[in-house]
Each structure stands twice: as structure tokens, then as C-alpha cells.
Amino acid sequence: MTSAKIIEVAAAVLLRENGAFLLAQRPPGKVYEGYWEFPGGKIEAGETPLDALCRELHEELGITGITAHPWLARVFTYPHATVRLHFFRVFAWQGEPHGHEGQQLSWQRLPLLSVAPGLSVAPLLPANTPILRALELPDWYAISNAAELGCEGFMLRLERALQNGLRLLQVREKNLSGEALAHFAAQAVQLAHRYDAKVLLNGDAELARRVNADGVHFTGAQLHDCRSRPACAWCSVSCHNASELQRAGELGFDCALLSPVLPTRSHPGAAHLGWEKFAEYAASTTLPVYALGGLTAADLPIAQRHGAHGIAMLRQAW
């Protein structure tokens, strides 16, 4: 019988600069012993999730000086209990992690979990599996801007950005249509795939399949009409409030763009969220959320401190 009480848990995604993250094996004597998970533990009475995270990482791994930012929260029901996992991305710490409870540790990278000699990171706790999907998403999400740069000029800047590490692009060109858009999108996809970058096409699933894009970015209006997760490998969506984020999460979208965070050049004088409201909305969803609107690359750290997965940019990306 499943308990009605939700157990609050803090979980850490320790990240190295090369993108590697740490998994820990549950020690003998614990429920699901031998399973692998992101390290962490129960939030005690009077603790904040961050307090609990720092305590657990010190007790389990022997590390201190934690620099962690809120990321995702997910509820999962096991046969023995229902847990709410508060995931933090941990970008810095002091000390080398060691299994203080006798647990095995393993640094892993995506897209595939590797198997070291004599060590398999399987099975993974079910509540942790969706986090691997979110970890495939990069910090930077760029939106195309051929309308201002010209198609040829944009492709030159796209290749430069790809060489500098860009790995996620949305093709959004409202000034193009028909074969002109198809040609432009196909060219962008071909170029991006040379660098193992993903391309999402704005609003058109049929054209996305035709040009071999990796997925589709959906508008808020399209989200309203959705009744199930779109049938594409990757899907992002534009959101402007908590209810839209909640719906996108329920439908199983991969990520959301929440905007506008700051004043924008394209909509002078329009209302914007600000960072505190952004943080409130981002905390209400199970999805990785990109901050969009009036941002530059220098805003990534503040965005992550407020719960963003990363930042999305149009003009500033190029």
C-alpha cells in the first residue's frame, strides 16, 4: 500500500567542467540496495532543501563548500513511499567525493552511461531516470535571426557559434515561408549536425521531419491545443506563466522557454517577469526552463541561481 505522506528529498547533480556527473550506488541494508542514484537524502524538520543537500553531501561524500542552484523538482511513487525530489545542480565543492557509507561512486557522461571494468551503473533508480534526459540539454539555447543578418550572414555566424560550443538551435524565421524556409532550415540542420548540435524547428512538425530536424519548438497557442506529448524526439515550448509551465510539464515536453524575463528591444515598455517571478514560476514545474528575454551571455549565472536550466537568446546569440 502506497503511503499518502510525501517524503521530501534533496538530490545533487555534481557536475564537472567536462559535463561529467556523479552517480552513487545505494549501500547494503537500504531500500533498493545496489541501485544507482544521484546522491542526497531526506530533508529533516526545520531544514531547507539546500541545507539538507549540504548536510547529506558532507555525510555521504565528505565534501563541503557547496555551490548549488535549484534545478528540478519531481514527485515519484515507489511501492513503499512517495517522494518529492528537489534536484540541485552542484557546480563547485571542496574536497574529493568519497563513499563514506561504503557506496560505490562513478562519474558518467551522456549520451550513454559508460561501464567501467567490473562496475555497471545499472539499474538506476526510476525517479532518477528522467534527469538523464534533462542533462542532455545544454546551458545555451539560440534562436535564429536571419531576418536581420541575412541568410548567408546568419550561416556564417551559426558556424562560428557551433565552433564555440553551441549545441541547441531553434530555427524561427517568420519572414521566410514555403521552399525558402525549407531550404534555410535544411541548411541549418546540415551544418548543426556536423557539430553534434540539435535543431528544433519553430511550429511545424511536418517540415521538421522533412528537413531532418531533431524536433519542434511549439508556441503557446499550440500548447493550448495539445492533448498529449507531440510525436517528435525533442520538443520545447514557449511559456509566459505558471499555468502554461504546468501544462507543458504534464504533457511531457522536454523543456520550456519562459519569457520575457527582462525588458526587450523588440517589445519596449512591455511587462516583464523579473528574476524573482521567474524563480517562482520555474520552481512550479518539472521541466528544465530556459530564461528568455533581454538577456546576454553574462546573465547565465544569475539565471541558474534563480532555477533556470540555462538561457535562450536571439540577437545576443549571434
TORKOL-4160 file (C-alpha; in steps of 0.2 Angstrom, whole numbers, padded with zeros to 4 digits, m for minus):
318
<pt num="1" X="0000" Y="0000" Z="0000"/>
<pt num="2" X="0007" Y="0017" Z="m0005"/>
<pt num="3" X="0009" Y="0030" Z="0009"/>
<pt num="4" X="m0001" Y="0046" Z="0007"/>
<pt num="5" X="0013" Y="0056" Z="0015"/>
<pt num="6" X="0026" Y="0063" Z="0003"/>
<pt num="7" X="0044" Y="0062" Z="0009"/>
<pt num="8" X="0054" Y="0077" Z="0004"/>
<pt num="9" X="0072" Y="0073" Z="m0003"/>
<pt num="10" X="0086" Y="0084" Z="m0008"/>
<pt num="11" X="0097" Y="0077" Z="m0023"/>
<pt num="12" X="0113" Y="0083" Z="m0030"/>
<pt num="13" X="0119" Y="0083" Z="m0048"/>
<pt num="14" X="0138" Y="0086" Z="m0046"/>
<pt num="15" X="0145" Y="0092" Z="m0062"/>
<pt num="16" X="0162" Y="0093" Z="m0068"/>
<pt num="17" X="0168" Y="0106" Z="m0081"/>
<pt num="18" X="0168" Y="0092" Z="m0094"/>
<pt num="19" X="0150" Y="0088" Z="m0091"/>
<pt num="20" X="0153" Y="0073" Z="m0081"/>
<pt num="21" X="0141" Y="0070" Z="m0067"/>
<pt num="22" X="0142" Y="0059" Z="m0051"/>
<pt num="23" X="0131" Y="0043" Z="m0048"/>
<pt num="24" X="0131" Y="0034" Z="m0031"/>
<pt num="25" X="0126" Y="0016" Z="m0028"/>
<pt num="26" X="0114" Y="0013" Z="m0013"/>
<pt num="27" X="0123" Y="0003" Z="0000"/>
<pt num="28" X="0118" Y="m0014" Z="0008"/>
<pt num="29" X="0104" Y="m0013" Z="0020"/>
<pt num="30" X="0094" Y="0002" Z="0012"/>
<pt num="31" X="0079" Y="0000" Z="0001"/>
<pt num="32" X="0083" Y="m0003" Z="m0017"/>
<pt num="33" X="0101" Y="m0008" Z="m0012"/>
<pt num="34" X="0113" Y="m0009" Z="m0026"/>
<pt num="35" X="0103" Y="0003" Z="m0037"/>
<pt num="36" X="0112" Y="0019" Z="m0043"/>
<pt num="37" X="0106" Y="0037" Z="m0040"/>
<pt num="38" X="0111" Y="0055" Z="m0038"/>
<pt num="39" X="0117" Y="0057" Z="m0021"/>
<pt num="40" X="0107" Y="0065" Z="m0007"/>
<pt num="41" X="0094" Y="0061" Z="0006"/>
<pt num="42" X="0079" Y="0066" Z="0017"/>
<pt num="43" X="0075" Y="0084" Z="0022"/>
<pt num="44" X="0074" Y="0084" Z="0040"/>
<pt num="45" X="0062" Y="0095" Z="0050"/>
<pt num="46" X="0067" Y="0113" Z="0050"/>
<pt num="47" X="0079" Y="0111" Z="0036"/>
<pt num="48" X="0078" Y="0120" Z="0019"/>
<pt num="49" X="0081" Y="0108" Z="0004"/>
<pt num="50" X="0098" Y="0117" Z="0002"/>
<pt num="51" X="0103" Y="0114" Z="0020"/>
<pt num="52" X="0099" Y="0096" Z="0018"/>
<pt num="53" X="0109" Y="0094" Z="0002"/>
<pt num="54" X="0124" Y="0102" Z="0010"/>
<pt num="55" X="0122" Y="0091" Z="0026"/>
<pt num="56" X="0120" Y="0075" Z="0016"/>
<pt num="57" X="0134" Y="0078" Z="0004"/>
<pt num="58" X="0146" Y="0081" Z="0019"/>
<pt num="59" X="0139" Y="0065" Z="0027"/>
<pt num="60" X="0139" Y="0054" Z="0012"/>
<pt num="61" X="0153" Y="0061" Z="0001"/>
<pt num="62" X="0164" Y="0071" Z="0013"/>
<pt num="63" X="0163" Y="0087" Z="0003"/>
<pt num="64" X="0160" Y="0105" Z="0009"/>
<pt num="65" X="0159" Y="0122" Z="0002"/>
<pt num="66" X="0145" Y="0118" Z="m0009"/>
<pt num="67" X="0139" Y="0129" Z="m0023"/>
<pt num="68" X="0122" Y="0123" Z="m0029"/>
<pt num="69" X="0107" Y="0130" Z="m0038"/>
<pt num="70" X="0089" Y="0124" Z="m0038"/>
<pt num="71" X="0085" Y="0115" Z="m0054"/>
<pt num="72" X="0071" Y="0102" Z="m0055"/>
<pt num="73" X="0058" Y="0095" Z="m0043"/>
<pt num="74" X="0049" Y="0079" Z="m0046"/>
<pt num="75" X="0037" Y="0068" Z="m0037"/>
<pt num="76" X="0038" Y="0049" Z="m0039"/>
<pt num="77" X="0028" Y="0035" Z="m0031"/>
<pt num="78" X="0038" Y="0019" Z="m0026"/>
<pt num="79" X="0029" Y="0004" Z="m0019"/>
<pt num="80" X="0035" Y="0009" Z="m0001"/>
<pt num="81" X="0033" Y="0028" Z="m0002"/>
<pt num="82" X="0030" Y="0043" Z="m0012"/>
<pt num="83" X="0045" Y="0055" Z="m0013"/>
<pt num="84" X="0047" Y="0073" Z="m0019"/>
<pt num="85" X="0065" Y="0075" Z="m0025"/>
<pt num="86" X="0072" Y="0093" Z="m0025"/>
<pt num="87" X="0086" Y="0092" Z="m0038"/>
<pt num="88" X="0101" Y="0104" Z="m0037"/>
<pt num="89" X="0115" Y="0106" Z="m0049"/>
<pt num="90" X="0131" Y="0107" Z="m0039"/>
<pt num="91" X="0144" Y="0117" Z="m0049"/>
<pt num="92" X="0158" Y="0118" Z="m0036"/>
<pt num="93" X="0163" Y="0110" Z="m0019"/>
<pt num="94" X="0179" Y="0107" Z="m0008"/>
<pt num="95" X="0186" Y="0090" Z="m0007"/>
<pt num="96" X="0186" Y="0074" Z="m0017"/>
<pt num="97" X="0170" Y="0064" Z="m0016"/>
<pt num="98" X="0172" Y="0048" Z="m0007"/>
<pt num="99" X="0159" Y="0035" Z="m0002"/>
<pt num="100" X="0158" Y="0037" Z="0017"/>
<pt num="101" X="0144" Y="0024" Z="0018"/>
<pt num="102" X="0153" Y="0011" Z="0008"/>
<pt num="103" X="0144" Y="0015" Z="m0008"/>
<pt num="104" X="0152" Y="0014" Z="m0025"/>
<pt num="105" X="0154" Y="0031" Z="m0035"/>
<pt num="106" X="0155" Y="0033" Z="m0053"/>
<pt num="107" X="0157" Y="0049" Z="m0064"/>
<pt num="108" X="0147" Y="0047" Z="m0080"/>
<pt num="109" X="0144" Y="0057" Z="m0096"/>
<pt num="110" X="0130" Y="0057" Z="m0109"/>
<pt num="111" X="0123" Y="0052" Z="m0121"/>
<pt num="112" X="0127" Y="0035" Z="m0115"/>
<pt num="113" X="0131" Y="0029" Z="m0097"/>
<pt num="114" X="0148" Y="0020" Z="m0098"/>
<pt num="115" X="0153" Y="0004" Z="m0089"/>
<pt num="116" X="0170" Y="0003" Z="m0081"/>
<pt num="117" X="0179" Y="m0013" Z="m0079"/>
<pt num="118" X="0169" Y="m0023" Z="m0065"/>
<pt num="119" X="0157" Y="m0009" Z="m0062"/>
<pt num="120" X="0140" Y="m0006" Z="m0070"/>
<pt num="121" X="0129" Y="0009" Z="m0066"/>
<pt num="122" X="0113" Y="m0001" Z="m0068"/>
<pt num="123" X="0100" Y="m0002" Z="m0063"/>
<pt num="124" X="0096" Y="0016" Z="m0060"/>
<pt num="125" X="0083" Y="0022" Z="m0048"/>
<pt num="126" X="0067" Y="0025" Z="m0058"/>
<pt num="127" X="0064" Y="0043" Z="m0051"/>
<pt num="128" X="0082" Y="0047" Z="m0057"/>
<pt num="129" X="0080" Y="0042" Z="m0075"/>
<pt num="130" X="0071" Y="0057" Z="m0082"/>
<pt num="131" X="0085" Y="0068" Z="m0075"/>
<pt num="132" X="0097" Y="0060" Z="m0088"/>
<pt num="133" X="0086" Y="0067" Z="m0102"/>
<pt num="134" X="0087" Y="0084" Z="m0094"/>
<pt num="135" X="0106" Y="0083" Z="m0093"/>
<pt num="136" X="0107" Y="0081" Z="m0112"/>
<pt num="137" X="0101" Y="0099" Z="m0114"/>
<pt num="138" X="0115" Y="0112" Z="m0115"/>
<pt num="139" X="0115" Y="0128" Z="m0105"/>
<pt num="140" X="0113" Y="0139" Z="m0121"/>
<pt num="141" X="0098" Y="0139" Z="m0132"/>
<pt num="142" X="0100" Y="0150" Z="m0148"/>
<pt num="143" X="0086" Y="0156" Z="m0159"/>
<pt num="144" X="0090" Y="0160" Z="m0177"/>
<pt num="145" X="0090" Y="0178" Z="m0183"/>
<pt num="146" X="0092" Y="0178" Z="m0202"/>
<pt num="147" X="0079" Y="0192" Z="m0203"/>
<pt num="148" X="0092" Y="0204" Z="m0198"/>
<pt num="149" X="0108" Y="0196" Z="m0203"/>
<pt num="150" X="0103" Y="0189" Z="m0220"/>
<pt num="151" X="0103" Y="0170" Z="m0223"/>
<pt num="152" X="0121" Y="0169" Z="m0229"/>
<pt num="153" X="0127" Y="0181" Z="m0215"/>
<pt num="154" X="0117" Y="0170" Z="m0202"/>
<pt num="155" X="0125" Y="0154" Z="m0208"/>
<pt num="156" X="0142" Y="0161" Z="m0206"/>
<pt num="157" X="0138" Y="0166" Z="m0188"/>
<pt num="158" X="0130" Y="0150" Z="m0185"/>
<pt num="159" X="0145" Y="0140" Z="m0189"/>
<pt num="160" X="0156" Y="0151" Z="m0178"/>
<pt num="161" X="0144" Y="0148" Z="m0164"/>
<pt num="162" X="0144" Y="0130" Z="m0167"/>
<pt num="163" X="0163" Y="0130" Z="m0167"/>
<pt num="164" X="0162" Y="0139" Z="m0150"/>
<pt num="165" X="0151" Y="0126" Z="m0142"/>
<pt num="166" X="0133" Y="0130" Z="m0147"/>
<pt num="167" X="0123" Y="0114" Z="m0146"/>
<pt num="168" X="0105" Y="0119" Z="m0147"/>
<pt num="169" X="0097" Y="0130" Z="m0160"/>
<pt num="170" X="0079" Y="0134" Z="m0164"/>
<pt num="171" X="0075" Y="0139" Z="m0182"/>
<pt num="172" X="0062" Y="0153" Z="m0181"/>
<pt num="173" X="0061" Y="0164" Z="m0197"/>
<pt num="174" X="0044" Y="0172" Z="m0198"/>
<pt num="175" X="0050" Y="0181" Z="m0214"/>
<pt num="176" X="0053" Y="0165" Z="m0223"/>
<pt num="177" X="0040" Y="0153" Z="m0230"/>
<pt num="178" X="0037" Y="0138" Z="m0242"/>
<pt num="179" X="0053" Y="0132" Z="m0250"/>
<pt num="180" X="0063" Y="0147" Z="m0244"/>
<pt num="181" X="0061" Y="0142" Z="m0226"/>
<pt num="182" X="0063" Y="0123" Z="m0231"/>
<pt num="183" X="0080" Y="0127" Z="m0239"/>
<pt num="184" X="0086" Y="0138" Z="m0225"/>
<pt num="185" X="0081" Y="0125" Z="m0212"/>
<pt num="186" X="0089" Y="0111" Z="m0221"/>
<pt num="187" X="0105" Y="0121" Z="m0222"/>
<pt num="188" X="0105" Y="0125" Z="m0204"/>
<pt num="189" X="0101" Y="0107" Z="m0199"/>
<pt num="190" X="0115" Y="0100" Z="m0210"/>
<pt num="191" X="0128" Y="0112" Z="m0203"/>
<pt num="192" X="0122" Y="0110" Z="m0185"/>
<pt num="193" X="0123" Y="0091" Z="m0186"/>
<pt num="194" X="0142" Y="0092" Z="m0191"/>
<pt num="195" X="0145" Y="0098" Z="m0174"/>
<pt num="196" X="0133" Y="0086" Z="m0165"/>
<pt num="197" X="0121" Y="0100" Z="m0161"/>
<pt num="198" X="0102" Y="0099" Z="m0160"/>
<pt num="199" X="0090" Y="0109" Z="m0171"/>
<pt num="200" X="0072" Y="0112" Z="m0167"/>
<pt num="201" X="0060" Y="0120" Z="m0180"/>
<pt num="202" X="0048" Y="0133" Z="m0174"/>
<pt num="203" X="0030" Y="0127" Z="m0175"/>
<pt num="204" X="0030" Y="0115" Z="m0190"/>
<pt num="205" X="0032" Y="0096" Z="m0186"/>
<pt num="206" X="0029" Y="0091" Z="m0204"/>
<pt num="207" X="0043" Y="0102" Z="m0210"/>
<pt num="208" X="0054" Y="0097" Z="m0196"/>
<pt num="209" X="0053" Y="0079" Z="m0202"/>
<pt num="210" X="0056" Y="0084" Z="m0220"/>
<pt num="211" X="0072" Y="0093" Z="m0216"/>
<pt num="212" X="0078" Y="0080" Z="m0203"/>
<pt num="213" X="0077" Y="0092" Z="m0188"/>
<pt num="214" X="0079" Y="0085" Z="m0171"/>
<pt num="215" X="0062" Y="0091" Z="m0165"/>
<pt num="216" X="0050" Y="0106" Z="m0164"/>
<pt num="217" X="0048" Y="0121" Z="m0154"/>
<pt num="218" X="0029" Y="0124" Z="m0150"/>
<pt num="219" X="0021" Y="0141" Z="m0147"/>
<pt num="220" X="0010" Y="0145" Z="m0133"/>
<pt num="221" X="m0006" Y="0144" Z="m0144"/>
<pt num="222" X="0000" Y="0126" Z="m0150"/>
<pt num="223" X="0002" Y="0121" Z="m0132"/>
<pt num="224" X="m0016" Y="0126" Z="m0128"/>
<pt num="225" X="m0022" Y="0114" Z="m0141"/>
<pt num="226" X="m0011" Y="0100" Z="m0137"/>
<pt num="227" X="m0019" Y="0084" Z="m0129"/>
<pt num="228" X="m0003" Y="0074" Z="m0127"/>
<pt num="229" X="0016" Y="0075" Z="m0130"/>
<pt num="230" X="0020" Y="0079" Z="m0148"/>
<pt num="231" X="0026" Y="0064" Z="m0158"/>
<pt num="232" X="0044" Y="0071" Z="m0160"/>
<pt num="233" X="0061" Y="0066" Z="m0152"/>
<pt num="234" X="0063" Y="0083" Z="m0144"/>
<pt num="235" X="0051" Y="0097" Z="m0141"/>
<pt num="236" X="0052" Y="0113" Z="m0132"/>
<pt num="237" X="0038" Y="0126" Z="m0129"/>
<pt num="238" X="0035" Y="0145" Z="m0126"/>
<pt num="239" X="0028" Y="0149" Z="m0109"/>
<pt num="240" X="0024" Y="0165" Z="m0100"/>
<pt num="241" X="0016" Y="0160" Z="m0084"/>
<pt num="242" X="0015" Y="0146" Z="m0071"/>
<pt num="243" X="m0001" Y="0138" Z="m0078"/>
<pt num="244" X="0007" Y="0136" Z="m0095"/>
<pt num="245" X="0023" Y="0128" Z="m0087"/>
<pt num="246" X="0012" Y="0116" Z="m0078"/>
<pt num="247" X="0003" Y="0111" Z="m0093"/>
<pt num="248" X="0019" Y="0108" Z="m0103"/>
<pt num="249" X="0026" Y="0098" Z="m0089"/>
<pt num="250" X="0010" Y="0087" Z="m0088"/>
<pt num="251" X="0011" Y="0084" Z="m0107"/>
<pt num="252" X="0029" Y="0078" Z="m0106"/>
<pt num="253" X="0038" Y="0092" Z="m0115"/>
<pt num="254" X="0057" Y="0092" Z="m0114"/>
<pt num="255" X="0060" Y="0110" Z="m0109"/>
<pt num="256" X="0051" Y="0127" Z="m0109"/>
<pt num="257" X="0057" Y="0145" Z="m0114"/>
<pt num="258" X="0050" Y="0156" Z="m0100"/>
<pt num="259" X="0049" Y="0175" Z="m0106"/>
<pt num="260" X="0051" Y="0189" Z="m0105"/>
<pt num="261" X="0062" Y="0190" Z="m0090"/>
<pt num="262" X="0069" Y="0207" Z="m0093"/>
<pt num="263" X="0064" Y="0222" Z="m0105"/>
<pt num="264" X="0067" Y="0218" Z="m0123"/>
<pt num="265" X="0072" Y="0228" Z="m0138"/>
<pt num="266" X="0058" Y="0220" Z="m0148"/>
<pt num="267" X="0044" Y="0225" Z="m0136"/>
<pt num="268" X="0049" Y="0241" Z="m0127"/>
<pt num="269" X="0039" Y="0246" Z="m0112"/>
<pt num="270" X="0030" Y="0229" Z="m0111"/>
<pt num="271" X="0028" Y="0220" Z="m0095"/>
<pt num="272" X="0042" Y="0208" Z="m0090"/>
<pt num="273" X="0044" Y="0195" Z="m0076"/>
<pt num="274" X="0059" Y="0200" Z="m0067"/>
<pt num="275" X="0071" Y="0187" Z="m0059"/>
<pt num="276" X="0060" Y="0184" Z="m0043"/>
<pt num="277" X="0044" Y="0180" Z="m0053"/>
<pt num="278" X="0054" Y="0169" Z="m0065"/>
<pt num="279" X="0061" Y="0159" Z="m0050"/>
<pt num="280" X="0043" Y="0157" Z="m0043"/>
<pt num="281" X="0037" Y="0151" Z="m0060"/>
<pt num="282" X="0052" Y="0139" Z="m0063"/>
<pt num="283" X="0050" Y="0131" Z="m0046"/>
<pt num="284" X="0032" Y="0126" Z="m0050"/>
<pt num="285" X="0037" Y="0115" Z="m0065"/>
<pt num="286" X="0045" Y="0098" Z="m0068"/>
<pt num="287" X="0053" Y="0104" Z="m0084"/>
<pt num="288" X="0070" Y="0112" Z="m0087"/>
<pt num="289" X="0067" Y="0130" Z="m0090"/>
<pt num="290" X="0077" Y="0142" Z="m0101"/>
<pt num="291" X="0076" Y="0161" Z="m0097"/>
<pt num="292" X="0072" Y="0171" Z="m0112"/>
<pt num="293" X="0070" Y="0190" Z="m0115"/>
<pt num="294" X="0083" Y="0204" Z="m0114"/>
<pt num="295" X="0097" Y="0193" Z="m0108"/>
<pt num="296" X="0116" Y="0192" Z="m0113"/>
<pt num="297" X="0128" Y="0178" Z="m0110"/>
<pt num="298" X="0134" Y="0186" Z="m0094"/>
<pt num="299" X="0116" Y="0183" Z="m0087"/>
<pt num="300" X="0119" Y="0164" Z="m0086"/>
<pt num="301" X="0125" Y="0163" Z="m0068"/>
<pt num="302" X="0110" Y="0174" Z="m0061"/>
<pt num="303" X="0098" Y="0164" Z="m0072"/>
<pt num="304" X="0105" Y="0147" Z="m0064"/>
<pt num="305" X="0104" Y="0155" Z="m0046"/>
<pt num="306" X="0085" Y="0158" Z="m0050"/>
<pt num="307" X="0082" Y="0140" Z="m0055"/>
<pt num="308" X="0085" Y="0141" Z="m0074"/>
<pt num="309" X="0092" Y="0127" Z="m0084"/>
<pt num="310" X="0100" Y="0140" Z="m0095"/>
<pt num="311" X="0097" Y="0155" Z="m0105"/>
<pt num="312" X="0089" Y="0157" Z="m0123"/>
<pt num="313" X="0095" Y="0171" Z="m0134"/>
<pt num="314" X="0090" Y="0178" Z="m0151"/>
<pt num="315" X="0101" Y="0194" Z="m0156"/>
<pt num="316" X="0113" Y="0191" Z="m0142"/>
<pt num="317" X="0117" Y="0173" Z="m0148"/>
<pt num="318" X="0125" Y="0180" Z="m0164"/>
